[in-house]
């Protein structure tokens, strides 16, 4: 099992500025920690210090006329249990949260940590992309950008994720195919349709989930477009041909 043999410091800052100051140190390899689920398996072996973000007040769920605002260190289970999250977008985010991890992991895994550690078949990131999530980070100053355009940066911390309020006519769906219901998806699709505009996100067809915007298109046309636009890889879970075929099938389901 991987071990952090160089780890000698554990910090629990009380302010965001203090946390950022620790993370910017050049001579000591320092990483942030939320729930800690990916620290041991995924962190570089030469990590010397960790910065615990649990005291920064970044665990919250807020709702207003503009939509939902979700704190970076809010756990996935807290999100899943919240009635406002359950009701949002017809339960699409709820389904994606359930598919992301089992309950034991969801109790500790944080929203930001799950985004940073996400792989190409992440149900959570796939759903968030379809929902046009905005991500707010803080380094020298606070910045907000679409999740689809976000690039991780050393020395910057995610502070919140914002989901826009959807009009009453919006239709949203999440579909997946997996080896078993408990497994992570081989391919997953999330779609949000508002009038003639479809925002479509796909997981399991690239290194990271991807998103595309389509207009005035039928489910069959959308499926054909997606199959022509993606170039999935073959791995021990599925062949590229299978992933491409399933992407089309799931797109049709999501839009029908």
Secondary structure, DSSP 4 states (H G I P E B T S, - for coil): ----TT--EEE--SSHHHHHHHHT-SSS-EEEESS-TTHHHHS-TT--EEEE-TTSS---EEEETTEEEEETT-BHHHHHH-HHHHHGGGGHHHHHHHHH--HHHHTT-BHHHHHHT--TT-HHHHHHHHTT-EEEEESSSEEEEEGGG----TT-EEEEEEEEPPPTT-EEEEEEE-SSTTSPPSEEEEEEEETTEEEEEEESSSSS-EEEEEES--HHHHHHHHHHH--PPP-SS--HHHHHHHHHHHHHHHH-
